[in-house]
């Protein structure tokens, strides 16, 4: 992956596969640190139940699984379906968003405030082929020994193959048309991040407290840029989660997401957008 003259080349990120992390080893490595799995959700009754049930049944002691996850928090962002009821029946704590339809960033911030866990794993609620390794893969780099002379991991991003209507690698339209171009032009040191907009991400509370969580759909890219600027790209890791199947939105519904992503990037590049105070 190249870069333009005078621009930084993409940094070499620590990359893992979800199979690198054994559940029993992670249970031992967490050494009393509390782990929360958080799911922002809006109208996800069709897929949310199996996700919560899998985490509870396989990764919580109270659910009969491994003693890895202490808290499962679903933030209901103004759902019109049975999202909240489904989540409760599956064993999650359900918290209402501060403002109905406040967006993903606000929902993630509500989850952060609602749990006392030291390590937070964020998952998307629309995944149709979810497995427990999403959680173990994401929390693994936070618990693993980084090795001699290497800093701890401050942010973990999942990456995966995203088929669209059965076509391999055809998903991720906002990623390819918005996120990657602005990274290439404005933040080339992040060019090695495979899925900059991945909703599957994990970080220590101390990191999130320092960076904050941007509002709206721009939260994922904003967090990636903020962590790289506060802690360094060398403290970002990514984990291969295989193939991810989820609800693909029609192109007409992707404009708000694309606008938020672009706005988050431009603000972090020092630009003031119309209607906002000058930097």
NORHUUR-V379515 format. One line per field, one symbol per residue. ss: DSSP state (@ for helix, = for strand, . for the rest). phi: phi as a letter, one per 20 degrees, with the letter a starting at -180 (. if undefined). Layout:
ss: ???
phi: ???
This chain:
ss: .............====@@@..@@@@@@@.....=======...@@@@@@@@@@@@@@@...........======......@@@@@@@@..====.......@@@@@@@@@@@....======..=.....@@@@@@@@@@@...........=======..=..=.....@@@@@@@@@@@@@@.@@@..........====@@@@@@@....@@@@@@@@@@@@@@@@.@@@========..=....@@@.@@@@@@@@@@@@@@...........
phi: .ebfgndffgffefccdgffdegfffgffflnfedddccfbbldgfcfgffffffffdccffendfedddbcdddeemfddegffffffeoeeddeffcgmfoffffffffgfecdfecdddcfedfecfbffgffffegffefffngmdffedbddfcaecfclnefleemffgfecffgffgedcffefeffcfdgfebbafggffffemcffmfffffgffffffeedoffddcccfdndddbfeffgfeefgffffffffffffeneeegndfff
